[in-house]
Amino acid sequence: MINRILLLLIAFPVFAFSTQLEKWDLQKGTWQARLHRKDGADIVFNFEVKDSAGKKIMYVLNAEDRLLVDDVKVQADSIFIKMPFFDSEFKAAFRPNGEIGGVWIRHLADNDVSIPFTAVYNVKERFKQYQPAKSNVTGRWATKFASPGRDSSFAVGEFRQQGNKVHGTFLTSTGDYRFLEGIVDGDTLKLSTFDGSHAYYFTALVNSNGTLENGVFYAGIGDGKEGWTAIHDENAALPDERTLATVKPGNNRLNFSFPDLSGKKVSIQDKRFENKVVIITLMGSWCPNCMDETGFLVDWYKQHKDRGVEVIGLSYERTTDFEKSKKSLEGFLKRFSVPYPVLITGVTPNDPQKAEKSLPQLTGIKGFPTTIFIDKKGNVREVHTGFSGPGTGTHYEDFKKEFNTLVDELLAEN
């Protein structure tokens, strides 16, 4: 009898330890995550956990977008998640109630910033629905963002509503806000997104007269927020992206030379680019719209490179330090398997003289990405500011058609 009791006492700690190991497991399925701002306006998003080749992977879910995150580590009661772009990560731990709690950290050029983070398992909803939707926000909305001490800015909201659920984005002259997802709860619109860089939450009152009022746009880790209003207008449109930045009169030929990631200088004058149509993208590893454009350009270049076209990326990183810029770019380029040269300009995106220091032939650089089309004679033919990515639906399809039409025209020229 005593021997039997001793065996039970010895076995019990083993059983308890085994149960604890199973407890500290990132369970497969859908989670609801929250970034906890100091003002209480949590930025909500969802992610899905799966097993792949013996390890955990995640998909961050925003409307139709599924962003793969494959650097997920579980160590004892801790979780480390490194986002594939934008140099950000989660450091968290399992809690006794089954939640995950920790911080989301963004590594900026000169410092790190963070915000508390929690996630709850098996919660598929993004926002809790308290009342049926009283209105439908489907359509285009002429939108004005404004904050104290800053000039107002114009955007076009595009939303699709089914029942209470809403998908959409805001189009701006320098790009779109990518994939927004949310609901109309009674008379309140709620939308959010998270991709490792964008961490946004929009809310507004939906009126029956075709307006959105008392809107607040909560952005990112700090306390940044803007007010916004919108009017339902199916004819709402942005300025022509070809007019925001152009070449200066008499300066229609670019002349630049920058190092690639190995330090080797690459020039637009190199023989590789002679008598070819060249597409130059001004981008950065910090830029979500640049991520969307890079995804498009990589696939497009692989299909068309034998037609006499080349692509060059000119990167404007958040530091002038070459090694730091290189480190930021490496993961970005590896994720997309970028086959064309990407050069480090050594100029930051916030430098007011970024055009003068890198491409003085331009009247300015108004946003990222900016795409420059050069004909076979080396002349700049068009400069496009911004990018309408896959989150914009039909605008993305229109962009692809216009892009291919322009390149086909340039290739057909003698």
Secondary structure as the mmCIF struct_conf table of DSSP 4:
data_model
#
loop_
_struct_conf.conf_type_id
_struct_conf.id
_struct_conf.beg_label_comp_id
_struct_conf.beg_label_asym_id
_struct_conf.beg_label_seq_id
_struct_conf.end_label_comp_id
_struct_conf.end_label_asym_id
_struct_conf.end_label_seq_id
HELX_RH_AL_P HELX_RH_AL_P1 ILE A 2 LYS A 23
BEND BEND1 TRP A 24 TRP A 24
BEND BEND2 LYS A 28 LYS A 28
STRN STRN1 GLY A 29 LEU A 35
TURN_TY1_P TURN_TY1_P1 LYS A 38 ASP A 39
BEND BEND3 GLY A 40 GLY A 40
STRN STRN2 ILE A 43 SER A 52
TURN_TY1_P TURN_TY1_P2 ALA A 53 GLY A 54
STRN STRN3 LYS A 55 ASN A 62
TURN_TY1_P TURN_TY1_P3 ALA A 63 GLU A 64
STRN STRN4 ASP A 65 VAL A 69
STRN STRN5 ASP A 71 GLN A 75
TURN_TY1_P TURN_TY1_P4 ALA A 76 ASP A 77
STRN STRN6 SER A 78 LYS A 82
BEND BEND4 PRO A 84 PHE A 85
TURN_TY1_P TURN_TY1_P5 PHE A 86 ASP A 87
STRN STRN7 SER A 88 PHE A 94
TURN_TY1_P TURN_TY1_P6 PRO A 96 ASN A 97
BEND BEND5 GLY A 98 GLY A 98
STRN STRN8 ILE A 100 HIS A 107
BEND BEND6 ALA A 109 ASP A 110
STRN STRN9 ASP A 112 TYR A 121
TURN_TY1_P TURN_TY1_P7 ASN A 122 ASN A 122
BEND BEND7 ARG A 126 PHE A 127
BEND BEND8 GLN A 131 GLN A 131
BEND BEND9 LYS A 134 SER A 135
STRN STRN10 GLY A 139 ALA A 146
TURN_TY1_P TURN_TY1_P8 PRO A 148 GLY A 149
BEND BEND10 ARG A 150 ARG A 150
STRN STRN11 SER A 153 GLN A 162
TURN_TY1_P TURN_TY1_P9 GLY A 163 ASN A 164
STRN STRN12 LYS A 165 THR A 172
TURN_TY1_P TURN_TY1_P10 SER A 173 THR A 174
STRN STRN13 GLY A 175 ASP A 176
STRN STRN14 LEU A 180 ASP A 185
TURN_TY1_P TURN_TY1_P11 GLY A 186 ASP A 187
STRN STRN15 THR A 188 PHE A 194
BEND BEND11 ASP A 195 SER A 197
STRN STRN16 ALA A 199 VAL A 206
TURN_TY1_P TURN_TY1_P12 SER A 208 ASN A 209
BEND BEND12 GLY A 210 GLY A 210
STRN STRN17 THR A 211 ALA A 219
BEND BEND13 GLY A 220 ASP A 223
STRN STRN18 LYS A 225 HIS A 232
TURN_TY1_P TURN_TY1_P13 GLU A 234 ASN A 235
HELX_LH_PP_P HELX_LH_PP_P1 LEU A 238 ASP A 240
TURN_TY1_P TURN_TY1_P14 GLU A 241 ARG A 242
BEND BEND14 THR A 243 ALA A 245
STRN STRN19 VAL A 247 VAL A 247
HELX_LH_PP_P HELX_LH_PP_P2 LYS A 248 LYS A 248
TURN_TY1_P TURN_TY1_P15 PRO A 249 GLY A 250
BEND BEND15 ARG A 253 ARG A 253
STRN STRN20 SER A 257 PRO A 259
TURN_TY1_P TURN_TY1_P16 LEU A 261 SER A 262
BEND BEND16 GLY A 263 GLY A 263
STRN STRN21 LYS A 265 SER A 267
TURN_TY1_P TURN_TY1_P17 ILE A 268 GLN A 269
BEND BEND17 ASP A 270 ASP A 270
HELX_RH_3T_P HELX_RH_3T_P1 LYS A 271 PHE A 273
TURN_TY1_P TURN_TY1_P18 GLU A 274 ASN A 275
BEND BEND18 LYS A 276 LYS A 276
STRN STRN22 VAL A 277 MET A 283
TURN_TY1_P TURN_TY1_P19 SER A 285 TRP A 286
HELX_RH_AL_P HELX_RH_AL_P2 PRO A 288 HIS A 304
HELX_RH_3T_P HELX_RH_3T_P2 LYS A 305 ARG A 307
TURN_TY1_P TURN_TY1_P20 GLY A 308 GLY A 308
STRN STRN23 VAL A 309 SER A 315
BEND BEND19 ARG A 318 ARG A 318
BEND BEND20 THR A 320 THR A 320
HELX_RH_AL_P HELX_RH_AL_P3 PHE A 322 PHE A 336
TURN_TY1_P TURN_TY1_P21 SER A 337 SER A 337
BEND BEND21 TYR A 340 TYR A 340
STRN STRN24 VAL A 342 ILE A 344
BEND BEND22 GLY A 346 GLY A 346
TURN_TY1_P TURN_TY1_P22 PRO A 349 ASN A 350
TURN_TY1_P TURN_TY1_P23 PRO A 352 GLN A 353
HELX_RH_AL_P HELX_RH_AL_P4 LYS A 354 SER A 358
TURN_TY1_P TURN_TY1_P24 PRO A 360 GLN A 361
STRN STRN25 LEU A 362 LEU A 362
BEND BEND23 THR A 363 THR A 363
BEND BEND24 GLY A 367 PRO A 369
STRN STRN26 THR A 370 ILE A 374
TURN_TY1_P TURN_TY1_P25 LYS A 376 LYS A 377
BEND BEND25 GLY A 378 GLY A 378
STRN STRN27 VAL A 380 THR A 385
BEND BEND26 GLY A 386 GLY A 386
HELX_RH_3T_P HELX_RH_3T_P3 PRO A 390 THR A 392
TURN_TY1_P TURN_TY1_P26 GLY A 393 GLY A 393
HELX_RH_AL_P HELX_RH_AL_P5 THR A 394 ALA A 412
#
